[in-house]
Amino acid sequence: MDYTIKNLHEVEDQAPKFGAGETQEARFPREDLNSETVGLAFHRVKAGKRQGFAHRHQDAEEIYVILAGTGRIKLDDEVKEVGPLDAIRVAPKVARAFEADSGGNLELLAFGPRHAGDGELIHEGFWD
């Protein structure tokens, strides 16, 4: 088949597997879409919460697009306000994580090349 259609709400939420189910949803539909080279993620950060961890890549540049809600993205030591249809390009080695305002969920898409094993998770102290 030369195309695949999948509703992102039908993709399994991976956040509970990483202990982050209380703060967010994280859906990674690459396999569901039969994508060979493009990575895609749908994130929903719950109102008033931060993502369960930050991350960075060795080689993969990513672009994030805010779909709904407002909040902040922390990029290494800098915090920026974000809102609907903001597009954010992040270079590989920059650590990043999102935080939703208390008024509602922050929903976003992440796009980038697929680089298996390229991600580093940062669990402690990122927002300090």
N, C-alpha and C positions, 0 to 999 in steps of 0.2 A: 504494500500500500504506500502511496506517495504522500499521504497526509494522515494526521491523527487529530481528533478533537476530544478534549477531556475537560470537564468542568472542574475547576480547582477545588471546589468544596468536596468533590468525590475522591480526591487524593488523600491518602492517610496523613494525619497530623503526627509529625515526628517529635514535637516538643515534649510530650510526656516521657518518651524514651530517654531524653536527655535531662530529665528532672526539671523541665521548664514549663510544664503544663499549667501551672498556676498563673504564669505571667504572659503567656503567648501561645499562638499557634504557629507551626512551621511546616509548610507543605512543599515538597520537592518533586515535581512531576516529570523529571527528565525521563525516567524509565516508562512511566505511564504514557508519555508522548512519543516513545521510541526515538528520542533525540540522541544522536551520536556525538555531537560536538558542542551543543549549546546547553548551558546550565540555566535553570529558572527556579525561582523560589517565590512562594507567596507567604508573607508573614502578617500576622495580626497580633499587635502588641496591645494587651488589655489596658483599659483606661487606668491612668495613674500608675502604670507599671513600667519597668524596664525589661529589655530582653534578658533572658536567663544568663547570657554570657556574651562577650564580645568575640570577634574573630578577625583574622587577617589572612592573607594569602602570600605565598612565595612568588607566584607567577601570574595569577589570574586577576585582571582588572575587572571591576564590577560596576554596573550602573543600577541605581535604585530609582524607582518611580513611586512617589506617594500617591495612593489611590484615594484615600479618605482619612479624615482626622488630622490632628495637629500634634506636634511634639518636638522632639529634638533628636539629632544625631550627634554622637560624640565621635570625633575623628582624631585619634591619638589624644592630644591634650586640649583640643578645641571643641566647643559645643556650638552647634548651629540650629536655629529654629527651622522647622520644616512644615509644609502643609500641602494640600491637594495639588497634584500635577507638578510638584517640584521634582526635578530629575537631578540626581547626585552621582557624579562619576568618582570612584574611589580607586586610587592606585593600589597595586598588590600589597605592599608592605604596611599600609596604613591600617591600624586597628580601628574597628568600627562597631557601634551598637546603637540601637534606637530606644527611645523612651516616649511613651504616650502621655499627652495631657490628661488631666483628671476628667475632662468633659466627654471623653469618648475614646473608642479604640482607634489605633493608628494602623492602617492597612497599607501594605506596600508590596511591590514586585522587585525582585533582584534578578538581573540578567548578567551573564558572563560566559566565557569559554569554559568548557568542562576540562578540569585538570584533576584527575583522581588523586586523592591524598595530599592535595595542595593546601588545605586549610589548617590553621592553628587556632584552637579555642583558648580564650582567656577568661577564666572563671572568677578569679578573685581580684578585688581592688581596682577594677578598671574605672569606675565612676568616682573613686575617691579623689 
